[in-house]
Each structure stands twice: as structure tokens, then as C-alpha cells.
């Protein structure tokens, strides 16, 4: 393989990794310390879709590498270099979109009227035991908040 081809291959890999971003497969650190528990009644449950972001960037990397490899089969010289770059960029975008379709799960958007009268909405994976009118508690905060029956 010539130096020019090696540099082109490295460039394609660099583009793919650049578009993948700074993805990390490490789990989020566990929350420590005090958590708030709120009590209330379920007013509404709306079906929704939850994005699973445990493997961000994998689709973009694989798509970028594949697109770059396909682009390397086109033409020669400068046109080939352009085809590699366009293939890597297009493949990274397409790979990211495909991954988003497969990294989702069914969820519920649960509206709870707290004992204080305030409405709170929590999105979480489907819990078939929860029904409108159930007395519930909300544990945690932010993305870790969960609604459970009391």
C-alpha cells in the first residue's frame, strides 16, 4: 500500500472518529447522598419512546468507516479523495440515524399530582402496575426519578 493510500485511510478513520464525538461506554456514576421522596396520585399516563444512550457514537463510527471504504472504490486521484471524505461523512450521519432507531424502548410519561397540589411529570420505562388514580411516590431526582406505587 502506498503512502498516499495509507494517509487516505488514516484520514477516513480520523473523520469517522471525529464525527462519533467523545463517546464513552462507561456507566454513569451511582448517585450518593440524600434523595427526595414525594407522594401523590397518578393523573395521567401517556405512552412515549425513551432513547437508550448506552452506546453513543457506535453507529456513526461504523457508518463512517463503511462510507469511507465505499468511497475509496470510486475513481482515482483527487476525485477519489473527495469520494472517501464524502463517503465517511455520509456514512457517519447515516450510521447515527440507524442506531437511533434501534436504541429506543417503550416508556411512559407519568403525570403525578403531589400532595402539595403541584403537578410533576416523570418519564420512565413502562410499569404495567401503574394506573391512573394510584397513590404513588417519586424517588430520586432528574433522570434517575422513578414513580412507584405506595
N, C-alpha and C positions, 0 to 999 in steps of 0.2 A: 504494500500500500504506500503510495507516495505521500510526501509531507503535506501536500495540498489537500489530499483526501482525508488525512488524519486530522488536519486543522478543521476541515469542514465538519467532520464527525464530532469533534470536541465542541465546535460552535453550536451544533444542533443540540447536543447534550446540555450545554450551558443554557440555551434558550428554554429548553424544556424544564430544567430545574428552576430557572428564574420565574417562569410563569406558574410553577407549582407553589411558589411562595415559601415561607418558612414554616412548613407543616411539621407538626410534632405528633407522634403516636403515643406519647406518654399520657396516662390518665390525669385528670385534674386532681389537684391535691384535695384530700378529705378536709371537710370543714371541721374546725375545732372551736371550742368555746361555747358560749351560751346561744341557744336558739329560741326563737319566739314561737309560742303556740297560740293560735287564735281559734275561737269557737264560733260557729254559725250554722246556717241552714242553706242547703243547695237550692238555688233559684232556677238555674238553667244549666243544661249540658249540651254543648254544641260539638259535633264531630269535626276534627281537623287533622292535619298531617304534621308530624314532627320530623324535623330534619335530624339525622344522626350524623354528627360530625366527628366520629372517632378516627376516621382515616382521611383527613382533608389533604387534597393535593395528589393523591394516588392516581386518579383518573386523568388529571392534567399531565402528569409526568408520563404515564403510559401513552396517552394520546399524542403528546409532543414528540416522543421518541418514534412512535409509529409513523406520524405525519412526516417527520424529518427523513426517515428511511424511505418512505414512498416518494418524497420529493427528490431524493438522491437518484432515483431511477429515471428522472426526466432530463433530457437534453445533455448539454455539456458546457463547460466554462462558466461564465458569469450567470447565464440563464439557469444553470443547474444550482449554483449557489443561492440564487433567489428562490428557486423552487424548494430547496431544502429549508430555507428560513420560513417561507410562507407555509410549507407543509407542517413544520414544527409548531408554528403559532396556531394555525387552524386546528391541528390535531390536539393541542393543549386545550383549546377552547371547547372543542367537541368532546374530548375526554372528560372534562369537568362537568359538562351538561349531562352526559350519560351517567356519570357517577351520582349526580344529584338525584336522578330518578330512582336509583337503587338504594340510596342511603336515607330512606324515609320509613316511617312507621305510623300506623294509625294512632291518633291521640284524641283527647277530649279537652275542650276549653270549658272549665267549670266555673260558673259564677256563684259566689257564696255571699249571702248577706250575713255579715258578722253580727254578733250580739249587740255591738255598739251601733248598728244600723248602716255601717259603711259597706259598700259592695267591693268585693275583691275577685279578680279573675285569675285562675291558675291554669296553665296548660301543662298536661302530663299525659303519660301513656294511658290507654283505655283501662278503666277499672270497672268491670261489669257489675260489681256490687253497689256502685254509687247510683242513686236515683234522685230525682227532683223531690225535695221535701226532707231528705235525710239530714239528721243532725251530724255535723262533721267538725273536724279540727284541721287546721292548716299548720303543718310543721315546716320549719325551715324558712328560708327567705331566698329571693331571687330565683335563679334557675333550679335550685335544689328544693323549692317549696313543693309540698305534696299534700293533697286533700285525702283524708281517710275518715271512715265512719267512726263515731264515738260509741 
